Amino acid sequence: MSAITRDAASVITIEQAGQHDAQQVTLRGWLYNVRESGKLLFPIFRDGTGIIQGVCSQKEHPQAFEALRGLTQESSVIVTGIIRSEKRAPGGYEIGVTKVEIVQKVPESDPYPIQLKEHGVDFLLDRRHLWIRSPRQAAILRIRAEAIRAAREYMDGQGYTLTDAPVFTPAACEGTTTLFEVNYIDDQKAYLTQSGQLYVEATAMALGKVYTFGPTFRAEKSKTRRHLTEFWMLEPEAAYADLSDMMALGEGLVSHMVQSALKNRQRELETLKRDTAKLANVRPPFPRISYEEAIRILNEHGNSAKMGDDFGGDEETLLSSEYDRPVMVHRYPAAIKAFYMQPDPQRPDLALGFDMLAPEGYGEIIGGGQRVHDYDLLVKRLRENKLPEEAFQWYLDLRRYGSVPHAGFGLGLERTVAWICGTEHIREVIPFPRTIYRVYP
Ligand code: NSS
């Protein structure tokens, strides 16, 4: 028995079934389910690209029939048969099974733990290594991959060069309360990165337009549907760029990610029953409102937010519900924003930063803006924020040697993909989620 049978018919994936109507093919995958009806069996196979229903007759194909009868869920199988167009079948095609090779049979004494019924989310998260086999989870992971592909395509097309940032860092980028400390070699202290920003600021001064894309870490004690402790961020940074350049880049990037998913992952979005009409309008221009306007809108809707408040989930949801595409809120009070944000020359109490809020309650998907480029101001900011100056000496070098106005942002991949997929919680859109109480499996 060979797990990579090459003899019989041409080996295809379920996704390709439509191109092989009336042809004999071989599929390699797993048994998702099998239903028995007298002398006929109706197995459902999956192979990671989709699911397909089969029909197998005892009279015509006794070998295949006996192999499939009572076969346990998730047993691995290589199946040969004829593809037939069948309007009522999911995917529009079925396979008339003629031959079955069992690669591994799941023992009846130890059946596959995830049955085709509702399970609690903790049960599923404990078995995340198996849960990802379900059609819904597989569809989400394919959409995630498409979002990454499209994002990279867009950034590269805009002339940005990928320059990766390190994961071990000597200092905080986004405040000290969510830092993961690691015991580095010989008891040196290091931290897992919260953002690649400081490093892309350096590579921007070397290459002009750059981005980093990688995992970032925050010891978030929050147990919300928008927080992970390990998440992926795409962070562009450009020399000689300002706040409005970054808002334009952000709306172009997000539109391209959404439109690419709609175009290239239609089947997966259908599997998720995503209302894609809600994504169709996601094209530039996105509305831009100032923080002060945002406060006014919130107050008009009965929310008591006042100048100086940061926005939480409720405020973000209320604001974004006003629009059919993401909204960008700019010029927040400097006092509630990170140490590196450049003050507005007209209103030094405001920061030249922006957040992009996704529709349908998915909250902030982008945060960024213009950076402090003046050496003295940056030193002052570090001191006000009680950050260790020694660890930031290399960062200050960027202001010592040829400092220029520059700007960038960070796009949270999981929040963006959760919105595109319409999932309840962002933990479903990363293969192995890390949250406040979970590092297993
Ligand atoms: O804290 S951010 O708003 N901004 C930064 O880290 C900047 N240093 C990025 C930059 O300018 N280069 O985080 C950026 C985005 C935010 O909008 C969210 O979409 C996402 O990162 N984010 C998260 N996603 C999931 N889980 C958690 N805990 C999380 N925190 C931020």
Residues whose N, C-alpha, C, O or C-beta is under 5 A from the ligand:
A	BS01	NSS	E174 Q194 S195 Q197 R218 E220 R226 H227 L228 F231 E235 E364 I365 I366 G367 G368 G408 F409 G410 L411 G412 R415
